[in-house]
Amino acid sequence: MKELTPTEFAERRAAGEELILVDVREHEELAIVRVEGIVHIPMGEITSRFSELDPDAAIVCMCHHGMRSASVAGFLEQNDFTNVHNLTGGIDRWAAEVDASLARY
């Protein structure tokens, strides 16, 4: 499985690369902190909703620390998604590296 750090993700997106950020956290977690421009599909819904995603798109999965998103990225790869990454460290690392204004929990 390919991985990206939050810094790498931000740099690639700033350079104009189209990356779809899929946040797999629960609704309650999004109420605490979120990144703009995400596609929200909670981990528990991915098996019934992954058809909403383009299997040829560059997809980056994100959760709180990177464990759930790694599972979702693996699931997508098993279902013929060809360009999937896990965001290492999740939203917590994003807040530490990319945007210190974000709440941490």
Backbone bond lengths (Angstrom), bond angles and torsions (degrees), N, CA, C in turn:
res aa  C-N    CA-C-N  psi(-1)  N-CA   C-N-CA  omega(-1)  CA-C   N-CA-C  phi
1 M - - - 1.449 - - 1.527 109.54 -
2 K 1.320 114.65 136.20 1.458 119.88 177.70 1.526 109.07 -80.29
3 E 1.321 115.39 148.94 1.460 120.56 178.69 1.519 110.04 -131.33
4 L 1.321 114.61 151.40 1.464 122.61 173.92 1.515 108.18 -131.69
5 T 1.316 116.40 141.96 1.458 119.04 170.25 1.525 107.22 -82.40
6 P 1.315 117.60 161.29 1.463 119.05 175.80 1.532 112.66 -57.17
7 T 1.319 117.26 -38.56 1.467 120.44 178.84 1.523 110.75 -62.74
8 E 1.338 116.88 -44.88 1.466 120.70 178.25 1.522 110.86 -61.63
9 F 1.339 116.14 -42.91 1.454 120.41 178.20 1.528 110.27 -58.88
10 A 1.330 117.03 -50.91 1.470 121.47 -178.05 1.528 111.29 -60.14
11 E 1.327 117.20 -40.64 1.466 120.90 179.71 1.531 111.25 -65.30
12 R 1.323 115.98 -43.86 1.465 119.82 -178.86 1.524 110.84 -67.00
13 R 1.325 116.87 -40.80 1.471 119.69 178.73 1.531 109.92 -66.78
14 A 1.339 117.40 -40.55 1.464 120.88 178.60 1.528 111.50 -63.40
15 A 1.322 116.53 -29.15 1.462 121.24 178.55 1.523 112.25 -79.70
16 G 1.336 116.75 -0.32 1.457 121.03 175.51 1.513 115.43 99.09
17 E 1.326 117.04 2.50 1.462 118.89 178.54 1.526 109.58 -71.36
18 E 1.305 115.77 135.10 1.465 119.97 179.68 1.525 108.90 -85.64
19 L 1.307 115.21 108.20 1.458 123.08 178.96 1.515 108.42 -121.95
20 I 1.312 117.31 128.91 1.456 121.50 178.10 1.522 107.64 -94.17
21 L 1.319 116.32 119.14 1.454 121.95 -179.73 1.525 108.75 -95.61
22 V 1.327 115.45 110.87 1.457 121.92 -178.99 1.526 107.90 -100.56
23 D 1.315 115.91 112.51 1.468 122.25 179.47 1.524 107.77 -91.52
24 V 1.332 116.09 118.60 1.464 120.92 -175.46 1.530 112.28 -100.74
25 R 1.337 117.48 9.88 1.465 120.62 178.88 1.530 110.77 -73.32
26 E 1.303 115.10 168.41 1.463 121.95 -179.64 1.533 110.64 -78.68
27 H 1.322 115.67 161.84 1.469 122.06 -179.83 1.529 111.34 -54.96
28 E 1.333 116.63 -40.78 1.468 120.88 -178.88 1.531 111.41 -62.34
29 E 1.325 116.14 -34.51 1.467 119.96 179.68 1.523 111.00 -71.32
30 L 1.328 116.42 -37.18 1.465 119.54 177.82 1.516 111.27 -64.95
31 A 1.329 116.63 -29.54 1.460 120.11 177.91 1.526 111.39 -66.31
32 I 1.324 117.05 -24.71 1.468 121.58 179.28 1.521 110.58 -81.44
33 V 1.329 115.85 -48.65 1.470 120.59 -177.57 1.520 109.28 -158.99
34 R 1.326 114.83 141.80 1.461 120.02 177.71 1.515 110.24 -149.64
35 V 1.313 114.71 157.05 1.456 122.95 174.95 1.517 106.73 -101.82
36 E 1.303 116.86 137.36 1.463 120.60 179.81 1.534 110.70 -66.67
37 G 1.300 115.00 148.02 1.452 120.85 173.76 1.519 115.51 82.50
38 I 1.330 117.37 18.10 1.462 120.42 -179.63 1.529 111.20 -83.56
39 V 1.316 114.73 163.12 1.455 122.56 163.93 1.519 103.59 -107.24
40 H 1.319 116.68 122.66 1.471 119.87 -176.47 1.522 110.20 -100.20
41 I 1.332 115.17 113.32 1.463 121.77 172.11 1.521 106.14 -134.91
42 P 1.337 117.71 101.51 1.464 119.73 179.56 1.531 111.13 -55.36
43 M 1.313 116.14 147.34 1.451 121.32 -177.23 1.530 112.28 -50.93
44 G 1.309 117.26 -42.03 1.453 121.61 -178.76 1.519 114.75 -66.39
45 E 1.325 116.52 -12.59 1.460 121.00 -179.72 1.520 113.38 -106.37
46 I 1.320 117.47 -3.82 1.467 120.29 -171.52 1.529 112.23 -62.00
47 T 1.326 118.35 -37.37 1.466 119.24 -177.63 1.521 112.57 -65.95
48 S 1.322 117.15 -27.70 1.465 119.73 179.34 1.524 113.19 -97.34
49 R 1.342 116.90 -9.57 1.466 119.00 -174.86 1.521 115.16 -122.12
50 F 1.335 118.52 -1.54 1.469 118.44 -174.95 1.520 112.67 -63.15
51 S 1.331 117.73 -19.48 1.464 120.46 177.91 1.532 111.68 -67.41
52 E 1.334 117.53 -11.61 1.468 121.41 175.92 1.529 111.62 -73.93
53 L 1.335 116.40 -13.92 1.458 121.83 -177.39 1.524 110.89 -100.25
54 D 1.317 116.32 149.52 1.465 122.45 177.13 1.526 108.65 -83.25
55 P 1.338 118.41 118.12 1.465 119.99 -177.49 1.526 114.31 -66.28
56 D 1.330 117.72 -13.37 1.462 120.97 178.54 1.528 113.05 -98.17
57 A 1.322 117.24 -7.06 1.467 121.16 -178.79 1.528 110.69 -76.72
58 A 1.320 115.70 158.74 1.466 121.55 173.17 1.524 107.01 -81.48
59 I 1.329 115.74 111.22 1.457 121.83 -175.20 1.514 109.57 -114.24
60 V 1.333 115.52 133.77 1.465 122.18 175.57 1.521 106.83 -120.37
61 C 1.333 115.98 121.91 1.460 121.44 -179.50 1.521 109.95 -94.42
62 M 1.334 116.55 138.47 1.457 121.91 -176.70 1.520 110.42 -136.46
63 C 1.334 115.79 143.06 1.463 122.23 171.33 1.528 107.66 -138.27
64 H 1.314 117.45 -150.49 1.455 120.68 -178.71 1.531 112.10 -73.97
65 H 1.343 116.55 -52.24 1.473 120.27 -178.47 1.525 114.16 -123.11
66 G 1.319 118.76 -9.50 1.459 121.18 176.52 1.508 116.45 114.40
67 M 1.326 118.33 -4.33 1.464 120.38 -178.97 1.536 111.75 -79.17
68 R 1.313 116.83 -51.43 1.468 119.56 179.70 1.521 110.92 -63.53
69 S 1.316 115.69 -41.23 1.464 118.60 -179.11 1.524 111.53 -65.43
70 A 1.330 117.93 -32.02 1.470 120.35 175.89 1.526 109.89 -64.72
71 S 1.316 117.00 -39.82 1.468 120.43 177.50 1.528 110.93 -64.22
72 V 1.317 116.45 -43.32 1.461 120.23 179.62 1.529 110.36 -66.12
73 A 1.323 117.63 -42.29 1.470 120.69 178.16 1.526 110.12 -59.75
74 G 1.326 117.18 -42.70 1.455 121.06 177.47 1.521 111.74 -62.03
75 F 1.320 116.56 -41.89 1.465 121.24 177.34 1.523 110.36 -60.74
76 L 1.331 117.35 -45.35 1.460 120.49 179.93 1.524 110.85 -62.40
77 E 1.327 117.23 -42.29 1.462 120.21 177.65 1.531 111.04 -60.23
78 Q 1.306 117.07 -39.73 1.468 121.11 178.74 1.525 112.08 -67.79
79 N 1.318 115.77 -16.98 1.460 121.29 179.71 1.532 111.72 -109.00
80 D 1.325 115.05 33.40 1.464 124.05 170.59 1.524 115.99 70.40
81 F 1.321 117.61 22.63 1.460 120.26 169.77 1.531 106.48 -82.19
82 T 1.315 116.89 128.95 1.468 120.65 -168.76 1.520 115.21 -99.97
83 N 1.321 118.38 -13.78 1.463 120.26 -174.91 1.533 109.64 -136.83
84 V 1.331 115.26 70.47 1.461 122.00 -175.27 1.528 109.65 -114.53
85 H 1.319 115.31 137.76 1.464 122.42 176.69 1.524 109.77 -126.86
86 N 1.311 115.76 154.27 1.461 122.07 169.52 1.521 107.22 -103.44
87 L 1.327 117.08 136.83 1.461 121.62 176.20 1.526 107.55 -85.99
88 T 1.320 116.79 105.07 1.458 120.94 -176.07 1.527 110.60 -67.24
89 G 1.310 115.20 131.44 1.457 120.94 179.23 1.511 114.57 84.73
90 G 1.327 117.21 -9.51 1.454 122.49 174.70 1.519 115.56 57.17
91 I 1.325 114.19 -156.99 1.463 121.16 -178.06 1.526 111.34 -64.20
92 D 1.322 117.40 -27.69 1.457 120.13 178.38 1.523 110.47 -64.39
93 R 1.315 116.38 -46.66 1.471 119.88 178.15 1.521 110.49 -68.94
94 W 1.333 117.40 -33.87 1.467 121.25 177.28 1.529 109.21 -58.50
95 A 1.330 116.26 -45.36 1.462 120.50 179.80 1.522 111.26 -64.45
96 A 1.311 117.51 -33.70 1.468 121.31 -179.80 1.527 111.99 -76.80
97 E 1.322 118.17 -36.21 1.469 121.72 -172.58 1.526 115.25 -101.56
98 V 1.322 117.01 -36.39 1.461 120.12 -168.75 1.524 112.67 -107.60
99 D 1.327 117.21 -44.85 1.460 120.50 -174.03 1.529 110.16 -141.49
100 A 1.317 115.98 92.44 1.464 121.32 -177.40 1.524 113.54 -67.35
101 S 1.328 117.50 -10.22 1.460 119.99 178.29 1.536 111.84 -76.86
102 L 1.311 117.17 -13.74 1.463 120.31 -178.86 1.528 111.05 -74.28
103 A 1.320 115.30 143.77 1.464 120.55 177.05 1.522 109.94 -69.13
104 R 1.311 115.24 147.77 1.479 120.58 175.57 1.515 107.56 -118.39
105 Y 1.322 114.83 144.78 1.455 120.37 -179.56 1.506 110.21 -139.34
